[in-house]
Amino acid sequence: MTQLLQYTVTGLSVGMVYALIALGFTLIWKSSRVANLALGQLVLISSWFTYSMLVQLKFPVWLGMICTILFAIVLGWIIERLTLRPLIGQPILSLIAVTLGLAYFLEGLVTVIWPVSIAKLPPLFPQEPVSIGTAVISQEYLWAAGISLFLFILLSLFFQFHKLGIAMRATADDQLAVQACAVPITRIFSMSWIFACIVAAIGGVLVSSIGGITNALVETGFKSFSVVILGGMDSFLGAMLAGPIIGLCENIGAGYLTGLIGPGIKDLIPFIIIIIVMLIKPYGLFGEERIERI
Amino acid sequence: MSLPCGIRNYSYNTDTAIIRTKTQWVLLALFLVLIFTIPAYSSGFQLGIFNLIGITIIAIIGLNILMGYCGQLSIGHAGFMAVGAYTTAILTTTFGWPFFAAFICSGISAGLIGLLFGMPSMRVKGFYLAITTIAAQFIIIWIINHWSDVTRGSMGMGVDAASIGPLKLNSEISQFYLIIGVTVLCVLFAANLARSRVGRAFIAVRDNDLAAEVMGINVFSYKLLAFFLGCFFAGIAGSLFAQWRGNITAEDFTFSQSILYVGILIIGGLGTSVGPILGVSTMGLLLYWLLPTVVMPSVESMNILPTGFSSGLAPMIFGAIMILSLVLEPRGLAHLWSLFKVSYRLWPFSY
């Protein structure tokens, strides 16, 4: 029972971080119907940038964070301007493939600039663990979960009530109609990529302050895909609920199945969930099922 | 299909022929002679690169059937190749089968695994399917790494080179003839498949699956057929790779390998029969020869960045080429090639 509680608490808080990274995906999907497969690589590169700021240049934490956010803004703008903008109106295959190319490029770039493949960020949050009932959890996880929840509420409110957020949702629905209403859709795309990069950067800093910076961050990005798929691609609420579910499945599954199947089952569970969701309910828990007409 | 001036077709047979004029026959013969005499004027190292290019062409032809003709994006192709490679390794090493029996079985086993992961294509497409194939890639590689009784886990498996009767193909030259022979057959098969009823059905599914269904094409079964054929090619490519390399581990079939295949196909040109060949030839020479032997050592010796940075150069350059080709020439090198052919036919007139 103690074990179960421990797995539950860890799973829930790790899941919140997955959910945060998944929000970055949903943001872009909601506003431009582009599936960003370079999610993990965005997380990776912004974590490395933070590392440069905090460890190599020895900036204080607040300045480093500001630099990281600025970096994310510039990165998002450049990506949208150079790769996605020329492809507006192209078939979905090109849009997916271009983010794959981006993933490849960013991964190479990271290796070129930071050839050391493993690094550790200085501690950003208080270190002493907290005990919830009988379970013990390090504060970093709780901070990460809290920040994810905060950003989720912020983004939901933004998309629900802010003019730009509404314009973003409208753009996803019908680009031509939105253009006819004099909304500059290219700016909407830029903004959505910038937001997504900021979210990815925050997620990256949170994940890498817990587990260090390795190429495993890319896999964290893949795990977030399972969050996106389970929750439904265009639902923030879906991502926010699916994240903890994936985290729970992963941790409880790893806890109880490792003895039966063997080590490493933890990394497989999100992908098995993807396949199951695809076969049973492909549009996820809260996804909008699109009805197609010829 | 445009024909040179003065050439006319008088029967269905000539109208459907791939090769129509004497010039084309001569050029084809010259090209085949050139290909088959490559070993005479290249070193063992270069032959190794050509072998790898041949194997990759086979894999990309499979991806082209799946992605180029049928429009089903697969980002797990390296995983399906791994299925083929490991089938060959297990059948020849553990059970002592002859290579060619294992070769066919590899294709079939990869095809069946492909069918399994193609099942979701019944209900989803586009990005959802892409995610499913990513999951397939990771699940396959995970199983290979952890089912160590059969696959020996991360130790990898040794595979004997193929043999025809008493003749053992353990030199690069004999491997070259095996691989290039299979490649030529595969190219021929794919080119003909695209012109058949099946190929046209694939194209209809790709262009608009709802319209295709309304026209009486059984969309799901054709999608599954595309998955089977595409993964069959991946499987035989994996089989050839296993016996050529001699020792395989799951590290040979990573996710970045899968992205690489998608990129190569896009650079070459989706949905054309020359696309895979052009894409793999140019990108293979760049990635396997130019970058590792020429560019990387010279850049590394300049000492501008910390050591080891040049290993990131290849993915960076390839990613940039992939993005550029999508932005500037989404129809790939194959389109440039057809533009060249048209202007050649009309030369010296510009219209």
HADDOCK unambig.tbl for C-alpha pairs under 7 A between the chains (distance, minus, plus):
assign (segid A and resid 35 and name CA) (segid B and resid 127 and name CA) 6.61 0.50 0.50
assign (segid A and resid 83 and name CA) (segid B and resid 323 and name CA) 6.71 0.50 0.50
assign (segid A and resid 86 and name CA) (segid B and resid 327 and name CA) 6.14 0.50 0.50
assign (segid A and resid 87 and name CA) (segid B and resid 327 and name CA) 6.46 0.50 0.50
assign (segid A and resid 92 and name CA) (segid B and resid 126 and name CA) 6.72 0.50 0.50
assign (segid A and resid 93 and name CA) (segid B and resid 126 and name CA) 6.95 0.50 0.50
assign (segid A and resid 94 and name CA) (segid B and resid 326 and name CA) 6.78 0.50 0.50
assign (segid A and resid 98 and name CA) (segid B and resid 323 and name CA) 5.55 0.50 0.50
assign (segid A and resid 98 and name CA) (segid B and resid 326 and name CA) 6.79 0.50 0.50
assign (segid A and resid 100 and name CA) (segid B and resid 259 and name CA) 6.61 0.50 0.50
assign (segid A and resid 101 and name CA) (segid B and resid 319 and name CA) 4.50 0.50 0.50
assign (segid A and resid 101 and name CA) (segid B and resid 320 and name CA) 6.91 0.50 0.50
assign (segid A and resid 101 and name CA) (segid B and resid 322 and name CA) 5.49 0.50 0.50
assign (segid A and resid 101 and name CA) (segid B and resid 323 and name CA) 5.59 0.50 0.50
assign (segid A and resid 102 and name CA) (segid B and resid 319 and name CA) 6.05 0.50 0.50
assign (segid A and resid 102 and name CA) (segid B and resid 323 and name CA) 6.97 0.50 0.50
assign (segid A and resid 104 and name CA) (segid B and resid 315 and name CA) 5.66 0.50 0.50
assign (segid A and resid 104 and name CA) (segid B and resid 316 and name CA) 6.43 0.50 0.50
assign (segid A and resid 104 and name CA) (segid B and resid 319 and name CA) 4.95 0.50 0.50
assign (segid A and resid 105 and name CA) (segid B and resid 315 and name CA) 5.89 0.50 0.50
assign (segid A and resid 105 and name CA) (segid B and resid 316 and name CA) 4.18 0.50 0.50
assign (segid A and resid 105 and name CA) (segid B and resid 317 and name CA) 6.99 0.50 0.50
assign (segid A and resid 105 and name CA) (segid B and resid 319 and name CA) 4.27 0.50 0.50
assign (segid A and resid 105 and name CA) (segid B and resid 320 and name CA) 6.06 0.50 0.50
assign (segid A and resid 106 and name CA) (segid B and resid 316 and name CA) 6.85 0.50 0.50
assign (segid A and resid 108 and name CA) (segid B and resid 312 and name CA) 4.13 0.50 0.50
assign (segid A and resid 108 and name CA) (segid B and resid 313 and name CA) 5.96 0.50 0.50
assign (segid A and resid 108 and name CA) (segid B and resid 315 and name CA) 4.80 0.50 0.50
assign (segid A and resid 108 and name CA) (segid B and resid 316 and name CA) 4.33 0.50 0.50
assign (segid A and resid 109 and name CA) (segid B and resid 312 and name CA) 6.30 0.50 0.50
assign (segid A and resid 109 and name CA) (segid B and resid 316 and name CA) 5.83 0.50 0.50
assign (segid A and resid 111 and name CA) (segid B and resid 309 and name CA) 5.89 0.50 0.50
assign (segid A and resid 111 and name CA) (segid B and resid 311 and name CA) 6.98 0.50 0.50
assign (segid A and resid 111 and name CA) (segid B and resid 312 and name CA) 4.65 0.50 0.50
assign (segid A and resid 112 and name CA) (segid B and resid 309 and name CA) 4.19 0.50 0.50
assign (segid A and resid 112 and name CA) (segid B and resid 310 and name CA) 6.17 0.50 0.50
assign (segid A and resid 112 and name CA) (segid B and resid 312 and name CA) 4.90 0.50 0.50
assign (segid A and resid 112 and name CA) (segid B and resid 313 and name CA) 6.46 0.50 0.50
assign (segid A and resid 113 and name CA) (segid B and resid 309 and name CA) 6.64 0.50 0.50
assign (segid A and resid 115 and name CA) (segid B and resid 306 and name CA) 6.99 0.50 0.50
assign (segid A and resid 115 and name CA) (segid B and resid 308 and name CA) 5.75 0.50 0.50
assign (segid A and resid 115 and name CA) (segid B and resid 309 and name CA) 5.17 0.50 0.50
assign (segid A and resid 268 and name CA) (segid B and resid 139 and name CA) 6.49 0.50 0.50
assign (segid A and resid 271 and name CA) (segid B and resid 135 and name CA) 4.96 0.50 0.50
assign (segid A and resid 271 and name CA) (segid B and resid 139 and name CA) 6.96 0.50 0.50
assign (segid A and resid 274 and name CA) (segid B and resid 132 and name CA) 6.76 0.50 0.50
assign (segid A and resid 274 and name CA) (segid B and resid 135 and name CA) 6.93 0.50 0.50
assign (segid A and resid 275 and name CA) (segid B and resid 132 and name CA) 6.21 0.50 0.50
assign (segid A and resid 278 and name CA) (segid B and resid 120 and name CA) 5.88 0.50 0.50
assign (segid A and resid 279 and name CA) (segid B and resid 120 and name CA) 5.58 0.50 0.50
assign (segid A and resid 282 and name CA) (segid B and resid 124 and name CA) 6.68 0.50 0.50
assign (segid A and resid 294 and name CA) (segid B and resid 210 and name CA) 6.38 0.50 0.50
assign (segid A and resid 294 and name CA) (segid B and resid 211 and name CA) 6.51 0.50 0.50
